[in-house]
Amino acid sequence: MRIVIPIDDNSLTSNVSDTFARSNYFALVDKENGNLKMVENPFKAMTKGVGVKLFEWLVDTHKMNALLAFEMGYKVQQMASEANLQIIIVNEQNKTLEELLNFMGIEPDSKI
């Protein structure tokens, strides 16, 4: 499973972003092998259609098949559902990427 997690900056100690589409960065995590890559959000400055563009980019370019977030727009949720992607909603704010990975039993060991 390849999971995308919106984060505020590109470090393991970064907090999970409060919003999905307007996040500064994304952690791309391969749950099977612990590979981790952090990428900047190329669409965050757009005024319209951010969620759609971002979703297509994450799925087509990075082959993600699960989305984890504290908050996610309806359009992204709808697209994920139609594409049979797993949506994981985090109930607590102020969680770090490292805390989430530990909770999921993922110990990142390399970059992808």
Residue frames as qw, qx, qy, qz and C-alpha x, y, z in Angstrom:
[[0.000, 0.890, 0.455, 0.000, 0.00, 0.00, 0.00],
 [0.402, 0.191, 0.006, 0.895, 1.31, 3.43, -0.96],
 [0.214, -0.801, -0.515, 0.217, -0.01, 6.15, 1.36],
 [0.264, 0.514, 0.027, 0.816, 0.09, 9.91, 0.86],
 [0.415, -0.671, -0.478, 0.385, 0.14, 12.11, 3.98],
 [0.182, 0.845, 0.075, 0.498, -0.11, 15.94, 3.85],
 [0.661, -0.435, -0.263, 0.552, 2.58, 17.58, 6.00],
 [0.050, -0.974, -0.084, 0.202, 3.64, 21.13, 6.86],
 [0.097, 0.828, -0.523, -0.178, 7.34, 20.74, 6.02],
 [0.832, 0.338, -0.433, -0.084, 9.67, 18.07, 4.67],
 [0.083, 0.446, -0.796, 0.400, 10.80, 16.35, 7.86],
 [0.463, -0.233, -0.855, 0.025, 9.76, 13.43, 10.02],
 [0.176, -0.337, -0.595, 0.709, 8.98, 15.86, 12.85],
 [0.191, -0.118, -0.285, -0.932, 6.57, 17.83, 10.66],
 [0.439, 0.242, 0.613, -0.611, 2.96, 18.05, 11.77],
 [0.275, 0.424, 0.806, 0.310, 0.27, 16.57, 9.58],
 [0.032, -0.113, -0.195, -0.974, -1.25, 19.49, 7.66],
 [0.342, 0.308, 0.559, -0.690, -4.69, 20.73, 8.69],
 [0.673, 0.549, 0.069, -0.491, -5.81, 20.65, 5.06],
 [0.819, 0.068, 0.513, 0.249, -5.10, 18.15, 2.32],
 [0.610, 0.658, 0.290, 0.333, -5.05, 20.05, -0.98],
 [0.088, 0.949, -0.120, 0.279, -3.35, 23.18, 0.42],
 [0.821, -0.490, 0.131, 0.260, -0.64, 21.28, 2.25],
 [0.030, 0.860, -0.440, -0.256, 2.94, 22.47, 1.70],
 [0.138, 0.442, -0.875, -0.141, 4.37, 18.97, 1.29],
 [0.923, -0.072, -0.067, -0.373, 3.33, 15.34, 1.08],
 [0.320, -0.441, 0.838, -0.021, 4.98, 12.28, 2.55],
 [0.807, 0.246, -0.374, -0.384, 4.71, 9.37, 0.12],
 [0.413, -0.437, 0.760, -0.248, 5.03, 6.18, 2.12],
 [0.683, 0.137, -0.659, -0.285, 5.26, 2.62, 0.87],
 [0.703, -0.481, 0.298, -0.429, 3.86, 0.64, 3.79],
 [0.991, 0.073, -0.108, 0.008, 5.27, -2.67, 2.55],
 [0.800, 0.184, -0.200, 0.535, 8.94, -1.68, 2.61],
 [0.443, -0.718, -0.215, 0.492, 9.03, 1.57, 4.62],
 [0.437, 0.204, 0.264, 0.835, 10.30, 3.66, 1.72],
 [0.059, -0.834, -0.383, 0.392, 9.57, 7.35, 2.20],
 [0.377, 0.269, 0.280, 0.841, 9.72, 10.31, -0.14],
 [0.014, -0.719, -0.397, 0.571, 8.71, 13.89, 0.62],
 [0.332, 0.368, 0.486, 0.720, 7.50, 16.09, -2.24],
 [0.057, 0.271, 0.181, -0.944, 6.42, 19.70, -2.42],
 [0.390, 0.621, 0.653, -0.188, 2.82, 20.44, -3.39],
 [0.291, 0.026, 0.426, 0.856, 3.06, 21.95, -6.90],
 [0.095, -0.565, -0.620, -0.536, -0.60, 23.10, -6.85],
 [0.320, -0.541, -0.586, 0.511, -0.94, 24.87, -3.48],
 [0.080, -0.342, -0.005, 0.936, -0.86, 28.37, -5.01],
 [0.066, -0.303, -0.709, -0.634, -3.67, 27.69, -7.50],
 [0.322, -0.040, 0.265, -0.908, -6.94, 29.49, -6.85],
 [0.807, 0.111, 0.108, -0.570, -9.31, 26.85, -8.29],
 [0.909, 0.268, -0.270, -0.172, -9.28, 23.12, -8.93],
 [0.054, -0.664, 0.715, -0.214, -6.44, 22.34, -6.54],
 [0.688, -0.185, 0.636, -0.295, -7.94, 19.11, -5.19],
 [0.878, 0.429, 0.151, -0.146, -8.63, 17.64, -8.62],
 [0.491, 0.748, -0.431, 0.112, -5.17, 18.46, -10.01],
 [0.236, -0.588, 0.713, -0.300, -3.47, 17.24, -6.86],
 [0.825, -0.026, 0.494, -0.273, -5.43, 13.99, -6.77],
 [0.840, 0.540, -0.036, -0.041, -4.59, 13.21, -10.40],
 [0.274, 0.762, -0.546, 0.214, -0.90, 14.02, -9.81],
 [0.445, -0.468, 0.694, -0.319, -0.66, 11.84, -6.70],
 [0.855, 0.114, 0.463, -0.202, -2.39, 8.86, -8.30],
 [0.783, 0.621, -0.017, 0.013, -1.00, 9.08, -11.85],
 [0.336, 0.774, -0.470, 0.259, 2.55, 10.23, -11.13],
 [0.133, -0.522, 0.731, -0.419, 3.21, 8.72, -7.70],
 [0.584, -0.058, -0.781, -0.214, 0.89, 5.67, -7.88],
 [0.182, -0.152, 0.660, -0.713, -0.61, 6.35, -4.45],
 [0.436, -0.279, -0.761, -0.390, -3.53, 4.15, -3.42],
 [0.446, -0.636, -0.589, 0.223, -4.39, 5.48, 0.05],
 [0.078, 0.640, -0.043, 0.763, -4.90, 9.02, 1.35],
 [0.513, -0.485, -0.567, 0.424, -4.40, 9.96, 5.00],
 [0.095, 0.459, 0.015, 0.883, -5.46, 13.37, 6.30],
 [0.006, -0.274, -0.625, 0.731, -7.04, 15.31, 9.13],
 [0.422, 0.627, 0.320, -0.571, -9.34, 17.10, 6.72],
 [0.282, -0.008, 0.740, 0.611, -10.08, 16.43, 3.06],
 [0.371, 0.258, -0.096, -0.887, -12.37, 18.21, 0.64],
 [0.748, 0.254, 0.470, -0.394, -15.51, 16.55, -0.64],
 [0.675, 0.638, -0.258, -0.267, -14.32, 16.46, -4.26],
 [0.179, 0.544, -0.816, 0.078, -11.10, 14.63, -3.33],
 [0.479, -0.085, 0.786, -0.381, -13.07, 12.20, -1.16],
 [0.770, 0.439, 0.215, -0.410, -15.46, 11.57, -4.03],
 [0.550, 0.652, -0.500, -0.149, -12.63, 10.99, -6.52],
 [0.076, -0.425, 0.877, -0.210, -10.87, 8.64, -4.11],
 [0.641, 0.105, 0.632, -0.423, -14.06, 6.67, -3.59],
 [0.757, 0.561, -0.022, -0.335, -14.66, 6.38, -7.34],
 [0.466, 0.627, -0.624, 0.017, -11.06, 5.20, -7.83],
 [0.919, -0.276, -0.282, -0.025, -11.39, 2.65, -4.97],
 [0.380, 0.451, -0.512, 0.625, -8.65, 4.33, -2.96],
 [0.549, -0.508, -0.592, 0.299, -8.56, 3.97, 0.79],
 [0.049, -0.736, 0.065, -0.672, -9.23, 7.15, 2.80],
 [0.609, -0.324, -0.566, 0.452, -7.82, 7.34, 6.32],
 [0.129, -0.821, -0.061, -0.552, -9.01, 10.26, 8.47],
 [0.456, 0.024, -0.593, 0.664, -6.91, 11.21, 11.51],
 [0.351, -0.775, -0.505, -0.148, -9.01, 12.36, 14.45],
 [0.518, -0.725, -0.113, 0.440, -6.33, 14.26, 16.36],
 [0.360, 0.902, -0.109, 0.212, -4.62, 17.44, 15.30],
 [0.152, -0.849, 0.488, -0.132, -0.94, 18.14, 15.98],
 [0.927, -0.124, 0.331, 0.125, 0.28, 14.66, 15.15],
 [0.023, -0.705, 0.567, 0.425, 3.70, 14.45, 13.58],
 [0.731, 0.406, -0.467, -0.286, 4.54, 12.35, 10.57],
 [0.246, 0.357, -0.863, 0.259, 6.84, 10.26, 12.75],
 [0.425, -0.035, 0.666, -0.612, 4.06, 9.60, 15.29],
 [0.787, 0.310, 0.026, -0.533, 1.69, 8.47, 12.53],
 [0.611, 0.443, -0.649, -0.096, 4.26, 6.20, 10.94],
 [0.004, 0.262, -0.870, 0.417, 5.05, 4.64, 14.32],
 [0.601, 0.090, 0.455, -0.651, 1.33, 4.14, 14.99],
 [0.824, 0.393, -0.142, -0.383, 0.97, 2.36, 11.65],
 [0.873, -0.250, 0.388, 0.156, 4.01, 0.20, 12.37],
 [0.701, 0.649, 0.027, 0.296, 6.10, 1.77, 9.63],
 [0.531, -0.674, 0.192, 0.477, 9.75, 2.48, 10.26],
 [0.567, 0.820, -0.069, -0.035, 11.01, 4.56, 7.33],
 [0.766, -0.388, 0.326, 0.395, 14.43, 3.37, 6.29],
 [0.442, -0.047, 0.479, 0.757, 15.09, 4.93, 2.90],
 [0.285, 0.542, 0.002, -0.791, 13.99, 7.46, 0.34],
 [0.584, 0.372, 0.689, 0.213, 12.03, 6.60, -2.80]]
